Amino acid sequence: MGAVSYLNTVPLVWGMLHGPQRDEVELSFSIPSLCAEQVERGSVDIGLVPVAEIARQELEIVPGHGIACFGAVRSILLFSRVPWAKIQTLSADLSSKTSVQLARVILRERYGAEPAFAPCDPELERMLCDADAALIIGDPALRLNLEELPFEYLDLGAEWLKLTGLPMVFAAWAGKRGLPLHELKRLTSASYEFGRARLSEIIEQASVEHGVSRALAERYLRQHIRYELGAKEQDGLQAFLRLANLNKRTARSVGVVRDSKTVTAERA
């Protein structure tokens, strides 16, 4: 199994690292885009894959848990040195294609901007020297002291809620079709439940390892990130696929979760 190396995934894999599930899997870590590539190449059976890649690869989602938010997420931030509607160029950390697509949707739907994107390492000042705006995600975004920065910024989780009134799903456990979903759901759910019961321990340890303050790690993992994927998350996922035009370019359907069962979300 391939997991993402960011702070937000730690509760999901805690059981696989330290609990009863650690003898059931071989776990590797990478950034979201590489995790998606590993699934596509077949070097891992299941990965914590950005939903844009789940759609493109026609992967099947393991029901139960993933990475989502309902409002501000704190780790997907869009900065600008010009008014939002006047953004023409955007430097983007391409670690997750879902975050890039989300930035496109928010800028288009809420501000009428459709900038050209250019890949760049997540170094804010350098990014804003080369472009009007910058997208930084994951742990690099968490390490920024927002109160000290001279730039305007948008939290894309909060912007998505304003746009749709729905949760935003960023990633889920997924793999190629034909895998034993029932058994994988048992494994991933048990690992998360083990982690959820030890969240204080996780916050204490992971805040140091990921270079963020304990107070921020506490707020982030307890308030910003949602791990259970239910009916509302399904609706949010479908809204994202539609607004990002992924439903027109990819497979007919993607497995999602409703009422604890795997269902098919039809795409026109």
N, C-alpha and C positions, 0 to 999 in steps of 0.2 A: 504494500500500500504506500502511496505517495502522499505526504501531507505538506502543508504550507508552513514555512518557517516563521511566520509572523506571530505576534503575541495573541491575536484573537483566536488562533486555532488551538492553543494549549489545552483548554478544558476538554476539547473534543478528543484529544489523543492521550490524555493523562492515564487512562486505564491501559492503553497500549504501551505506554512507557513505564508505568509503575504499578499497575494493577493486575488483576487476573488475566487480562487479555494480552499481556506482553509476550506470552509464549505461543500465541495464535497467529501472529503476523510478523513480517519483516517490514519495518517502517523506515522510510527515507524522507528527507526534508529538502524543499527547494522553494523558489518563488512561484507564484501561481502560474505564470506562463510556462515555466519549465515543467511544472507538475502536469499541466495539460499535455505538453509534448510527450512526456513519459507514458501517459495513457495511450496517446495516439500511436506511439512506436511499439507499445506492448511491453515496455520494460517494467511497468507496474500493472497490476490487475485493476486496482481501484485507486482513484486519486481524489483529492479535494480540489475540484476543478471549477474555475470561473464559469458562470452560467452562459456567457457568450460562447465559450468553447464547447460546453455541453451541447448547445444547439448546433454549432458548426459540425461537430464530430458525430452528431446523432447518438449521443451516449444515453445510457439509462441511469436514472438517479436512484440511489439507495434511499428508501423512505426514512424519514425520521428527523435527521439533523443536518445542519449546514451552518453557513455564516450569513446572517441577515441583520437588518436594523429596522426600527420603526421611528424615524426621526433622525436627529443628529447622530452621526457615526464616529466623528472625530478623527478617523484615520483615512478619509478620502477627501482631500482638500484642494480646492481650486483657487489660486491666487492670481491677481491681476494688477497691473500698473496703469490700466486704462479703464474707462467705464465698460461694464459687462457687454453692453450692446455693440461696442466698438472693437471688440476683440477680433483680430484678423489672423493672428498666429498664436499657437499654443504649444509649448514644450511639455512633453508628457513622459512620465515614468511608465514604460510599457510593461511593467511587471504583471499587470492584469488587463486583458482586453475588455473585460466587463467594465472596469472603471473608466477606461477611455470612451467606450460607447455611452456610458452614463453621462460623462461630461458633454459629449456631443448632444445628447438628448436634452439635457438641462439648458445648455446655451441656446439651442435652437428653439425649444418650446417656451422657455421663460424669458429669454432676452433677445431672440431674433438674430443671434450670431451663429455663423457657420465657419469657424476658423480652419485654417490648414494646420495639421498636426505634424510635429517633428519629435522623434525620440531623443531623450536626453537622460543622463544620470540624475538622480534626485538631489540636486544641489540648487536650492531655491534662487539665490542671487544670480548664479550663472545662468539658470534657465530664463530668468526675467531680463537678463542682458540681451538674450538672443530672440525673445518673443514677447508678445503682449501679455501672455498669461502662462501659468505653470500648473500642472497637475502632479501632486505628490500623494502617494498612498502608503498604507501599511505602517511599519515601524518608523520609517523616516518621517512620516507625517506626525506620528505621536511624539517624536523627539523635538519637534519645533515648539518653541515658546511663543505662542500666538500673541500674547500680550505685548511682546517686545518687537514684533515685526511691523515695519512701516507700510505693509501692503494690505489691501482689502482681500478678503477671502470668503469663499462659500464652502459650507459643509454640504457635500452632495447628498448625504442621507437626509438632511433637513430639507434640501431643495426638492428631492424626490417626493417627500411627504407633502410638501406644499403643492406640487404639481398633480399628484395622483390620489393623495389620501391613503396610500397603501404602504405596506412594508416593502423594503428593497432586499432582494435576495442576491447575494454576491457570488456564492459558491456552494457546492454540495458534493457529497461523496458520489462519485459516478464512475462508470466503466462501460465497456462494450457490451452489447446485448448478449444475453444468454448466461450471465453470471447468476449465482444462487442468491437472489435478493433477500430472501427471508433470513438466511444465515448471516449475510452481511449486515442486515438491519440489526439483528441480535448483537453482533459484535460491536458495531459503531455506537449503538444506543447504550450498551453496557459500559463502554469506554467513557462516554460522555457522563453517564450517571455517576460513575466512579469519580470523575473530575468535579462534577457539580457538588458532590458531597464534601469535597476538599478544596473549595474555591479559595478560602483564606490562605491555605498553604501554597496554592498555585500563585496567588497574587504576590505573596512574600518572596517566593523564589524567582518567578518569571519577571517581575519588575526589574530585578537586578540583572538578569541575563539579557533582557531586551533593552536595557538602558533607558527606562522611563521611571518616573517617581512612583512610589507605592500608591500615593493618593490618586494619580491618574490611572494607574493600572486597575485600581479598585473601581473607579467610576466607569472605566472603559468596559471591563468584563462583566460588571454587575448591571450597568445601566444602558450602555450604548449597543452592545452586541447581543443579538438574539440567536439562539441555537436551535430552537424547535421550529420545524417547517410544517406548517399546517395549512388550512384552507385559505387564510388571508395571505399567507406567503405565496401560495399558488397564484392567487389573483394578482399579486404584485409582480411575480415572475412573468405572467402572461402579458401584463401591461408593459413591462420592460421589453420583452421580445417584440411586441407590436411596435412600440415607439422607436426602437432601435432598428426596425425593419429586418430583424433576424428571422422572423417567421416567413419572409418572402425569399430568403436566400439559402435556407437550410432545410432540414428534414421536415416531414409532415407532422411529427409529434415528438414530445419529450416527456419522459416519465416524471411526474411530480407527485406531491402528497396531498391527499384530502381525507380527512377522517381516519388517519392512520393506515390508509390503504394506498397502494400504488395505482394511479389512474393515468390516463393519457390526456394531455392537454392538446387539443386539436389546434392546428395553425392553418389559417386560410391561405 
